[in-house]
Amino acid sequence: MKSTHKKLIAVIAISIASGTAFAHSANTNILQLAQAEESNYPILPSFASTKTRAEVKAELQQAREKGLLTTTDSGYPKLPVVTSSKTRAQVKTELEQSKASGEFKRLEKEQYSG
């Protein structure tokens, strides 16, 4: 492909992208109003941050060091360890009895029905 063709395609792509972005920003208020009329969700006011990303990261690090964060990335509650009182063979036997009695199908239908 010739370089002039590549340049022409690039110019067309940039023109389309900038036109789309402009159209979106021009119609944002109209879209928000239309959506608000059709739903019960409020239109939130626009928000402009007064802090830089670096300032927010620094504050987050200070909060971690002071122990002010209640949950960290790995601090999700630990589930208790549960040990079964039945053997694998007993569980398999119960499953087969449940299938034979029809209880298994009833429970499966109850669980997966809409």
C-alpha positions as CSV (number, residue, x, y, z in Angstrom):
1,M,0.0,0.0,0.0
2,K,1.4,3.4,-0.9
3,S,2.3,5.8,1.8
4,T,-0.2,8.4,0.4
5,H,-3.0,5.8,0.9
6,K,-1.9,5.1,4.5
7,K,-1.9,8.9,5.2
8,L,-5.3,9.3,3.7
9,I,-6.7,6.4,5.7
10,A,-5.1,7.9,8.9
11,V,-6.6,11.3,8.2
12,I,-10.1,9.9,7.6
13,A,-9.9,7.8,10.8
14,I,-8.8,10.7,12.9
15,S,-11.6,12.9,11.4
16,I,-14.2,10.3,12.2
17,A,-12.9,9.8,15.7
18,S,-12.8,13.5,16.5
19,G,-16.3,14.0,15.0
20,T,-17.7,11.2,17.1
21,A,-16.1,12.6,20.3
22,F,-17.5,16.1,19.5
23,A,-21.0,14.7,18.8
24,H,-20.9,12.8,22.1
25,S,-19.9,15.8,24.2
26,A,-22.5,18.0,22.5
27,N,-25.3,15.5,23.1
28,T,-24.4,14.4,26.6
29,N,-26.9,16.7,28.4
30,I,-29.7,15.6,26.0
31,L,-28.9,11.9,26.6
32,Q,-28.8,12.4,30.4
33,L,-32.2,14.1,30.4
34,A,-33.8,11.5,28.2
35,Q,-32.4,8.7,30.3
36,A,-33.6,10.4,33.5
37,E,-37.1,10.7,32.2
38,E,-37.2,7.0,31.4
39,S,-35.8,5.8,34.8
40,N,-35.9,6.5,38.5
41,Y,-32.1,7.1,38.7
42,P,-31.0,10.7,39.4
43,I,-28.7,12.5,37.2
44,L,-25.5,13.0,39.2
45,P,-23.8,16.4,38.9
46,S,-20.4,16.4,37.1
47,F,-17.4,16.0,39.3
48,A,-14.0,17.5,38.9
49,S,-11.2,16.3,41.2
50,T,-9.1,18.9,43.0
51,K,-6.3,16.4,43.7
52,T,-3.8,14.8,41.4
53,R,-3.4,11.0,41.1
54,A,-0.1,11.2,43.0
55,E,-1.8,13.1,45.9
56,V,-4.6,10.4,46.2
57,K,-2.0,7.6,46.1
58,A,0.0,9.4,48.8
59,E,-3.1,9.7,51.0
60,L,-4.0,6.1,50.5
61,Q,-0.5,5.0,51.5
62,Q,-0.7,7.2,54.7
63,A,-4.1,5.7,55.6
64,R,-2.6,2.2,55.2
65,E,0.4,3.0,57.4
66,K,-1.9,4.4,60.1
67,G,-4.2,1.4,59.9
68,L,-7.2,3.4,58.9
69,L,-8.3,1.1,56.1
70,T,-10.7,-1.6,57.2
71,T,-10.1,-3.9,54.2
72,T,-7.1,-4.5,52.1
73,D,-6.8,-6.4,48.9
74,S,-6.1,-9.7,50.8
75,G,-8.2,-8.9,53.9
76,Y,-11.4,-10.5,52.9
77,P,-13.0,-12.5,55.6
78,K,-11.6,-16.0,55.9
79,L,-14.2,-18.7,55.6
80,P,-14.2,-21.2,58.5
81,V,-12.7,-24.6,57.8
82,V,-15.5,-27.2,57.8
83,T,-14.9,-30.8,58.2
84,S,-17.4,-33.4,57.3
85,S,-18.6,-36.0,59.7
86,K,-19.4,-38.4,56.8
87,T,-17.2,-40.5,54.6
88,R,-17.1,-40.1,50.8
89,A,-18.9,-43.5,50.5
90,Q,-21.7,-42.3,52.8
91,V,-22.2,-39.1,50.8
92,K,-22.3,-41.1,47.5
93,T,-24.9,-43.5,49.0
94,E,-27.1,-40.5,50.1
95,L,-26.8,-39.1,46.6
96,E,-27.9,-42.3,45.0
97,Q,-30.8,-42.6,47.4
98,S,-31.9,-39.1,46.6
99,K,-31.8,-39.8,42.9
100,A,-33.8,-43.0,43.4
101,S,-36.5,-41.3,45.5
102,G,-36.9,-38.4,43.0
103,E,-35.8,-35.8,45.6
104,F,-32.7,-35.0,43.6
105,K,-34.7,-34.1,40.5
106,R,-37.1,-32.0,42.5
107,L,-34.3,-30.1,44.2
108,E,-32.5,-29.6,40.9
109,K,-35.7,-28.3,39.2
110,E,-36.4,-26.0,42.1
111,Q,-32.8,-24.6,42.0
112,Y,-32.6,-24.0,38.2
113,S,-36.2,-23.0,37.4
114,G,-36.6,-19.3,36.7
